[in-house]
Amino acid sequence: MAETYRIIQSPTEGFYKEKGSKFLAYAYAVEQVEEVKPLVEALKKQYYDARHHCFAHIINEGNQQHVRANDDGEPNHSAGDPILGQIRSFDLVNTLVVVVRYFGGTKLGVSGLIHAYKTAAEDALSKAEILTVEIKTDFRMVYPYDKTQDVMRITNEFGVEIKGQDFTENCLLKGRIEPELFSAYKDKMALLDLKPYVGV
């Protein structure tokens, strides 16, 4: 039986209000750590007058898991961790949640902040359509241009999901394959003196 993981299908929004402070939550599906910064920066630009833009993510990239929680100036562990806790509570990966806070003039205290960030994140994630996806092996392979036809024929034979390609003198293929097929795929490529290796 194939291993699986859970992701959200598309972005969602959540909201929570406490003593005048507003907490706007945004959940995104992300596949790479590089996608995080532009999304957070876009919200900082959109809500430039907000006091805090806190976030958390869990991203499986290749064989590594990147986990991060950012309090963005709130007291330590009062914002990023509660957001991260909700991503874990929904058993999600490849998910980023950003919560934008407008300060309402009344301090909420650490326990109040924890509750607010948790609730806003939960509201966004509870609206998401969750997909169960089979875990696949990400790989990359460099090959000479004159072998493109053979490489593509074998790649299609094995039902590889192509994530990226560069056609230059030395071509690059980034792909995703069923884990149990990777060994046989490697054997076929070895006949062309090529070696796909795991990684993104």
Wavefront OBJ file of the C-alpha trace (Angstrom):
o trace
v 0.000 0.000 0.000
v 1.373 3.391 -1.022
v 2.192 5.920 1.666
v 0.176 9.121 1.528
v 0.183 12.669 2.817
v -2.469 15.402 3.065
v -2.397 18.825 1.406
v -4.910 21.626 0.850
v -6.231 21.961 -2.675
v -6.363 25.752 -2.925
v -5.847 28.900 -0.812
v -8.367 29.674 1.926
v -8.952 32.522 4.359
v -9.919 32.681 8.009
v -10.782 35.421 10.503
v -10.867 35.995 14.252
v -11.555 39.098 16.290
v -10.714 39.698 19.967
v -10.926 42.989 21.922
v -10.627 45.048 18.765
v -7.651 43.106 17.369
v -8.326 41.467 14.019
v -6.549 38.301 12.898
v -6.707 37.564 9.162
v -5.490 34.070 8.263
v -4.363 32.856 4.845
v -3.572 29.209 4.045
v -1.622 28.196 0.956
v -0.449 24.965 -0.667
v 3.322 25.195 -1.250
v 5.812 22.657 -2.595
v 9.112 24.458 -2.043
v 10.570 26.661 0.675
v 11.316 29.311 -1.989
v 7.559 29.868 -2.404
v 7.124 31.044 1.200
v 8.878 34.421 1.142
v 7.019 35.871 -1.893
v 3.636 34.899 -0.373
v 4.497 36.444 3.015
v 5.936 39.571 1.344
v 2.796 39.985 -0.794
v 0.643 39.983 2.357
v 3.010 42.452 4.061
v 2.585 44.739 1.059
v -1.192 44.299 0.954
v -1.572 44.809 4.719
v 1.299 47.256 5.147
v -0.447 48.970 8.067
v -0.862 45.748 10.095
v 1.389 45.256 13.102
v 2.331 41.589 12.682
v 2.507 39.049 9.849
v 3.126 35.727 11.608
v 3.395 32.401 9.812
v 4.234 28.723 9.988
v 4.795 26.001 7.427
v 5.554 22.319 7.005
v 7.073 21.524 3.621
v 8.277 18.139 2.383
v 10.909 18.867 -0.249
v 12.644 15.812 -1.665
v 13.594 13.731 1.369
v 13.698 16.674 3.766
v 10.992 18.223 5.879
v 11.225 21.970 6.467
v 9.302 23.160 9.528
v 9.248 26.804 10.573
v 7.252 29.040 12.913
v 7.711 32.831 12.879
v 6.303 35.142 15.588
v 7.151 38.381 13.707
v 7.590 40.469 16.849
v 4.886 38.852 18.978
v 6.053 37.286 22.284
v 8.056 34.076 21.721
v 5.927 31.050 20.778
v 2.659 33.023 21.018
v 1.931 33.172 17.275
v 4.011 30.917 15.007
v 3.721 27.838 17.229
v -0.094 27.958 17.563
v -0.334 28.340 13.762
v 2.055 25.401 13.294
v 0.004 23.401 15.797
v -3.069 23.774 13.588
v -1.205 22.602 10.470
v -0.191 19.523 12.496
v -3.672 19.134 13.965
v -5.132 18.902 10.428
v -2.301 16.454 9.582
v -1.140 18.588 6.647
v 2.180 19.029 4.872
v 3.222 21.375 2.047
v 1.105 23.994 3.773
v 1.820 27.615 4.715
v -0.453 29.633 6.995
v 0.083 33.372 7.476
v -1.900 35.328 10.083
v -1.997 39.121 9.779
v -2.795 40.996 12.986
v -4.278 44.440 13.327
v -3.767 45.619 16.914
v -6.982 46.840 18.505
v -5.461 48.835 21.364
v -5.982 46.245 24.109
v -3.218 43.759 24.924
v -4.406 40.156 24.879
v -1.607 38.573 26.922
v 0.313 35.518 25.803
v -2.539 33.053 26.402
v -4.938 35.383 24.545
v -2.535 35.619 21.601
v -2.060 31.855 21.482
v -5.835 31.383 21.378
v -6.298 34.079 18.712
v -3.600 32.830 16.319
v -4.711 29.222 16.793
v -8.366 30.084 16.130
v -7.632 32.213 13.034
v -5.423 29.468 11.549
v -8.032 26.825 12.390
v -10.742 28.899 10.676
v -8.715 29.084 7.437
v -7.776 25.401 7.429
v -11.275 24.217 8.301
v -12.503 25.777 5.033
v -9.878 24.011 2.918
v -10.599 21.058 0.706
v -8.016 18.479 1.759
v -6.493 16.080 -0.753
v -4.752 12.812 0.067
v -1.741 12.407 -2.210
v 0.538 9.411 -2.694
v 4.138 9.953 -1.643
v 6.361 9.879 -4.711
v 10.105 10.024 -5.252
v 11.497 13.293 -6.615
v 14.577 12.900 -8.782
v 16.733 14.808 -11.232
v 18.864 13.661 -14.120
v 21.340 15.340 -16.444
v 21.691 13.866 -19.941
v 23.181 14.859 -23.322
v 20.788 16.448 -25.811
v 21.218 13.642 -28.345
v 19.628 11.173 -25.896
v 16.453 13.247 -25.437
v 14.251 10.933 -27.539
v 15.255 7.789 -25.613
v 15.016 9.570 -22.248
v 11.498 10.848 -22.987
v 10.322 7.461 -24.305
v 11.431 5.658 -21.127
v 10.186 8.504 -18.902
v 6.705 8.274 -20.472
v 6.750 4.460 -20.209
v 7.162 4.747 -16.441
v 4.453 7.408 -16.048
v 6.906 9.953 -14.630
v 5.397 13.302 -13.662
v 7.719 15.901 -15.206
v 8.296 18.815 -12.806
v 10.793 20.733 -14.917
v 13.061 20.492 -17.948
v 15.991 22.381 -19.439
v 17.079 21.654 -22.980
v 20.664 22.806 -23.423
v 23.856 21.013 -24.385
v 23.423 19.099 -21.125
v 19.711 18.708 -20.532
v 18.102 18.518 -17.103
v 14.995 16.546 -16.215
v 13.243 16.949 -12.864
v 10.670 14.260 -12.280
v 8.444 12.525 -9.772
v 7.858 8.763 -9.862
v 6.168 6.001 -7.877
v 8.791 4.883 -5.300
v 8.480 1.215 -6.247
v 9.216 2.023 -9.939
v 12.328 4.140 -9.352
v 14.765 1.214 -9.216
v 13.556 -0.204 -12.550
v 13.612 3.291 -14.097
v 17.236 3.715 -12.933
v 18.142 0.337 -14.464
v 16.646 1.370 -17.821
v 18.535 4.677 -17.748
v 21.771 2.866 -16.845
v 21.557 1.165 -20.257
v 21.949 4.689 -21.713
v 24.829 5.402 -19.292
v 22.611 7.811 -17.378
v 22.018 8.058 -13.652
v 18.913 9.701 -12.142
v 19.440 10.648 -8.512
v 17.004 11.421 -5.733
v 16.551 15.094 -4.888
v 14.806 18.213 -6.152
l 1 2 3 4 5 6 7 8 9 10 11 12 13 14 15 16 17 18 19 20 21 22 23 24 25 26 27 28 29 30 31 32 33 34 35 36 37 38 39 40 41 42 43 44 45 46 47 48 49 50 51 52 53 54 55 56 57 58 59 60 61 62 63 64 65 66 67 68 69 70 71 72 73 74 75 76 77 78 79 80 81 82 83 84 85 86 87 88 89 90 91 92 93 94 95 96 97 98 99 100 101 102 103 104 105 106 107 108 109 110 111 112 113 114 115 116 117 118 119 120 121 122 123 124 125 126 127 128 129 130 131 132 133 134 135 136 137 138 139 140 141 142 143 144 145 146 147 148 149 150 151 152 153 154 155 156 157 158 159 160 161 162 163 164 165 166 167 168 169 170 171 172 173 174 175 176 177 178 179 180 181 182 183 184 185 186 187 188 189 190 191 192 193 194 195 196 197 198 199 200
